[in-house]
Amino acid sequence: MKVLVAKNAKSRAIRRIAPDAWQKWRKTAPARWLHWLDSCGFLPGDDGAMLGVPDAKYRLEAVVQGASADAFADGAKASRLAAGVYHLDDADAEMVEAFALGWALEHYDFSDYRAPKSKPAPVAKLAIADAALRKRVMALAAATALVRDLINAPANHLTPKALEVAARKLSRDFGGKINITKGAALAKKFPAIHAVGRAAEVPPRLIDLRWGRRGKRVTLIGKGITFDSGGLDIKPSSAMEIMKKDMGGAAHVLGLAQLVMALKLPLRLRVLIPAAENAISAQAMRPLDVIDTAAGIAVEVGNTDAEGRLVLADALHLATQQHNDVVIDFATLTGAARVALGTNLPALFCNDADLQQELLAHGDKTRDPLWALPLHAPYDAQLDQGYAALSSTGAARYGGAITAALFLQRFLAKPQKWAHIDVMAWNLSARPGHPKGGEAMGMRAVFSLLEAWAKP
């Protein structure tokens, strides 16, 4: 649904006023506005409350909104205004971007499997005069919608093959190149990915998409487990219910790739997605099986429900055989990260202090925060305590997000900058601009960093 449009003479102004600027604004505001606001008892709190102001003929002339600290949330709330065209009366481009993105994403609706409405209801639209800013916000909204759509799709539709189809579409739309490894070739070259996905009806594969011929080399890796039953260490039904989201990492890197390509950032981009379903059959891997990896490191399967790190290990080894300016992976990897930080705050692990600070700063700037957890070296020894080989999970149940990240670090073929983002990728409940269901978390932060790097 197109809700961001070019500015026109008929658009009505939305004036955001912070509580601490209220008295100053009153000194220059039209008297008729003040009489109306006062008669309605309006005060600009910090909750994004709004009040329409009528003109002399009692038609809506403008909207006054209390400005909270979160322009994104204010934009999401303002998008619920009556149908019509509005514009934000503000010159701060970053604030307008956040407000407009909240406006656009409040209209997101996952309805692929519902009967279409005969005639969509008219909605409020936001006019943005700056064409470049409007294009940018629309690209951010489209990428977020792609991430949400992929995660929300049911697992019987969003299979490893369907992830391949989504990646092929991106490659085709933007002139990229794509290679798919599956079958006997996958089992030989990427045995850990094969071991995780071999029990499923739809076979596993490694998706390798490339785009761009100049600029920094950036490799994005996304965990693509399209459904996670837990394998033979089966999850309880309550924990399995939303495990269609276990390909959230893959969704994030496809969304990021779409952003980079749509806005034509001068980067040499590579996207790797190990796609598989962690299913149960006679072919399923077993606890304490020792499996091969692309790195030639034998791994003992500590728990079949810790499959994500196994597929990522093969992809990380492949990625780091060549030089990259940065390698970033997204993965719905551990419940331990959720216990530590809750569901809305992704955990960031990074082997380079400067890169870590840049990512955290861009998370703050975009209001898409990340929180750094340590690659605590003493915990690395737990991985060597497997019965027969390197343990995929370690000997202790504590610090699970850290030991998972340390396991991944073992598979970097060459030393280079690497960041691992352990993300929920799902909203357990709705809030303005963030409906319940699949969600992009940390994507705008990473894009902001890549955009800064791409500037001349």
N, C-alpha and C positions, 0 to 999 in steps of 0.2 A: 504494500500500500504506500503510495507516494504521499508523504506528509511533510516533506521539506521542499519548498518552492522558492522561486525568485520573488524578490520584494515587489509589491505593487501598491498603487495609490490607495487601494481599498483595505489594506491591512491595518489592524488595530494594534496600538502599542501596548506592550506589557512592561511596566515599570517596576523593577525589583528594588526594594528599599530595605536596607539593613536596620535593625532596631536602633543602633547607635547613630544612624544618620537621619532618623525620622524627624527630629525637631529642626534640623538644618533644612531638610527638604520642604518642610511646611512653610518656610519663609518665602519660597519662590513658587510654590504650587498654586494653580488656579483656585480662586476662592470657591468656585462652584464645586470643584473636586473635594475641597476640604469640608464644606458643608455636608456633602453626601457621605464622605468617609466617617465624619464625626457622628452624623445622625445614625449611622449603622453600627457605631461602636467599634470601628475597625482600628486595630493596632498591629503593627508589623512584628509579629513574634518571630521565632526562629524555626518555625515549622512549615514555611512555604505557603501559609494561608493566603487566599486571594479574595478580591472583591472587584466586581465590575463597576465602572463609573459610567453613568448615562450622559448623553449630550442633552441639549436643550429640548430635543424632541423625544427624549426618553429612549433613544437607541443607544446600544452599547458603543461607547466612544473609546474606552481604554480599560486596562486591567491593572490594578495595583496588587503587587505580591510582596509579602514579607520575605526578605532574602535570608535564607539559611546559609550555613557554611558550605553546603553541598549543592552547587548549581545543577548537577546532574539530577538529583532528586527533585529539585524545584522545577526543572524542565519536564520531568515525568509527570508531576502533579499538574502543571499548567496545560499539558496536552489533553487533559480531561475537560477543558473548556468547551463551550457550545461550538458547533460546527461553524467554520469561518476561517479567515486568514489573519494571523497575528504576526507581529515582529517584536523582537526584544530591543528595548530602548537602552542599548549599552554598547560601548565602543571597545570593550576588553575582549579581544579575539579568543583567548583561552577560555574565558568564562562563557562566551557565546557558544563555543564548541561544546563545552560540557553540558550546557543547558539544552542545546539542540540535540545532542546525542541522547540525553535522557528523554527528551520529547519523542524522538524516533523510536527508541527501544521500548517505550511504554506501549507502543502500538504493536509490538511483536505478539504473534499468536500462532501457536503450533496447531494447525487444523488440517493436516494432510489426510487424516483418516476420518474426517467428519464430512457430512453432506454439505456442499457449498450453499451459502445463503443466496436466495434469489436475487437480492439487491443489497449490496453492502450499505450500511448506514453512513451518512456523511460524517466526517470527522474534522477536528480542528487541525489546521495546517500552520506551520511556522515558516515565515518568509525570511530568507537570508540574502542580503544584497550582494555580499562578496561571493562570486561564483566559485573561486578556488576553495574557500572555506566550506561552502555548501557541498562541493564535490568530496572534500575530505571527510566531512561528517557522514555523508551518505556511504562512503567506502567503509568507514568504521562501523556503521550500523549494519551494512550488508555482511561484513566479515563476522560480526557478532551473531547475526541471524544464522549464518552458515554453521557456526560452531553449535549453536543451540539446536538447529534442525538435525544435525548429524547425531548429537547426543540423545535427543528426544526420540529419534526413530526407533521402533521396536527391533529387538535383536533378530527376529526372523526375517526382517527386511534389510537391516543394516548389518550385513555379513562381511567377512573379509573381502569377498568379491565386490560388494557394494562400496566399500571404502576405495577399492581400486577404481571403480567407475567414477567416484567423486573426484579422485586425484586425476584421472584421465581427462575429465571435463575441464578442470582447472588448467591443466597443461595445454589442452586444445584451445581454450578461450584466450590464453595469454601467450601462446607461442613457446611453450616450454618443451622439454624433452623428458620422456618417462621410460623407465625400464622396470619390468616386473620379474622377480625371481620366484619360482614355485616348483612344486613337484620334486623330481629327483635332484635337480640343480639346487633347490633350497636345502634339501636334506644333506647334500654334500658340502655346500659353501656356508650355510647358516644353520647348523644342526640344532642349536638351542631353540630357534624359532620353530623349526620343524617338530621338535620334541613336544613343545607346548601345544601346538595346534593339530597334531596328527590324529587325535581322537575325534575331531569334529566332522560333521557332515560336509561342511564347506572347507576345503583345505586351506592351510596358511600360505602366506606369501610375504615377500618384502617389496615394498613400493619405493622407488627411487626416482624422484622428480628433480629436474634441474632447470634453472632459468637465469638469464643474465650473463653478460660477457665482460663486465667491468666492475670495479669497486672491490670492497672487502669480500672475502670468502666467508659466508655464513651458512652453517648447516643446522637445520632444525630437525629434531627427532621426536616423534610422538608415539607413545604406547597405543597400540591399536587392538586391544583385546575386546572384541565386539560383544562378548558375553563371558562372564566369569562365574562358573558354577563352584569354583574352588577346587575342581578336579577331585581326585579320590579323597583329599582332605576337604570334603564337601562343606560348603557354607550352610548354616541354618537358613530356613526360608526367609526369615526377616532380614537377614543380611544379603540375600541373593536378589531381593525384589527389584532393586534399581541397578543391578549390575550390567545393564545395557550401557551404562555410562562409563564402563571401564575402557572404552576407546576414546575417552575425553581428551587424552593427550594428542591423539591423532587429529581430532577435530580442531584443537587449538593450533597445531602447526599448519593445517590446511587453511584455517582462517587467517593466520599470519601471512602465509604465502599469498593468499588472495589480496591482502592489503598491500604487500610489497609490490606485487605485480600490477595491481590496479592503479596505484599511485606512482608506478614506474621509478622506484628507488634504484639508484645505480649500485646494485649489489650483485655478487655472484652467489646465487641462492641454491641450496640443495636441501631437499626435504626427504627424510627417510621415515617410513612407517612400517614397522614389523606388525603385520595384521594376522590375527589368529583368534580362534575361540577356544577357551579353556573348558573343554567338555569332558564327559566321562564315557568311556567305552573300553573294549578290550585292548585298545591301542593306547590308552592313557598312561602317562608317566606315573611312577609310584614314588611314595616317600622313600628317601635314601637311595633312589636310583642315582647312578653316576652318568651324567650326559656330557657330550662333547660341546664345545663352543667354537665360534669362528676364530677366536684368539688362540685356540689350541690348549686352553685351560680346561681341565676336567672339573666339573662341578657336581657336588652332591646335592640333590634336591632336598632341602631341609623341610619344605612344606610345599605341596602342590598348589596351594593357594597363594604362593609367593612367585607367581609365574611372570609377572610383568618385568621384573629385573632380569629374567633370563632372556626374554626377547630383546630388551633394550641392550643387553650386553653384546649381542651379535651386531646390532645396528651401530652402537658406539665404536666397536672395534673397526667396523668398515669405515665409518666417518673419519676416524682419526688416523687412518693410514695415510691420508693426504694432509697437507697443511690447511688449517682453517684459522681465520681471525677470531672466530668464536664458534663453539658448539653449544647449543642450548636444547635440552630435552624437557618435554612436558609429559607428566605421567600421573595418573590416579594410582599412586603406588602403595601408600601405606595408611592404615587406620591410625597408626601411631602419630602421624603428622596432624590428623584431625583431632586426636586427643590433646595434643600439645597446643594447637592454635585455633581449634574450632573449624567450622566448615567454610567460612567465607574468606579465610586468610591463607594463601598458599605458602608453603615452606620453600625457601630458597637455599640451596647448597651451592657453593661456588669455590673453585680452587684458585681464584685470583682476587685479591682484596680490592683492587681498583674496579674490576668488573662488578664485583658485588656491590660496591658503593654506588656505582652508576645505575645499576638495576634498581636498587632501593630508592634512589633519588627520582628516577623516572616513574616508579610506582607511586611515590608521593605526588609528583607533579600531575599525573593523570588520574589521581584518586582511584588507582587500581593497584592496591598495595601488595607488597611481598614482605615476608619476614625471614631474616636470615637465621638459619640453624647451622651449627658447626660440623665440619668434617673432622670430628674429634679422633685424631690418629690413634690413641690408645685402644679405642673400640675395634680398630681394624683387626687386631689379633684374634677377636672372637670368630672371625670368618675362617681362620686356619684350624679351628677345632672340630672340623667335620670328621666323621668316622673313617671315611676312605679318601676324601678329596676336599677341595675348597668348598665350604658350606655356603649355600645360597642365602641362609638366614642367620647364621651365627649361633652360638651356644646359649645365649641369654635372650629373654623376651623383652628386656628393657632397651630403650633407645632404638626402637625398631626403624624409625625413619632415618636415623643416622647410619646404622649398619647397612641399610639398603643403599644409601648413597655411597658409602664406602665400597660396597660390593661393585657398584657401577664404575667407580673410579678405577678399579683394578683392570678394566677393559679398555682404557684409553691406550691406543697403540703407540702414540707419540705424545709427549707433553705439549699441551696447548690449553688455551682458555676454555673453560667448560662451566656451564651452569646447569643445575638440575632443579626443576620446579615440580614439587609434589603438590598436586592440586585436587580439590574435591570435584570440580566441574559440575556441580549440581546445587541448586537452591532448594533447601528443604521446605522453605515457605516463601511467600511473595513479599516484596517490598517495592517501592516506586522504581520503575524501570527494570526490575529484576523479577520476572515471573517465576513461579515454582517450576522446577525442572532443570534441564541442561543450561549451563552457564559458562561463558568465557571469563576466566579469572587469570590475571597476570598478562593477558595477551596485549592489552594496550600499553602496559609498562614496557614490555619487550619491543613492541613496535616503535615506541617513542625513542628508545635507545638506538634501534637500527636506523631510524630516521635521522637522528642526530649524527650518527656515524656517516651517513650517506651525503650529508651536506658538504659542499666544496670548502 
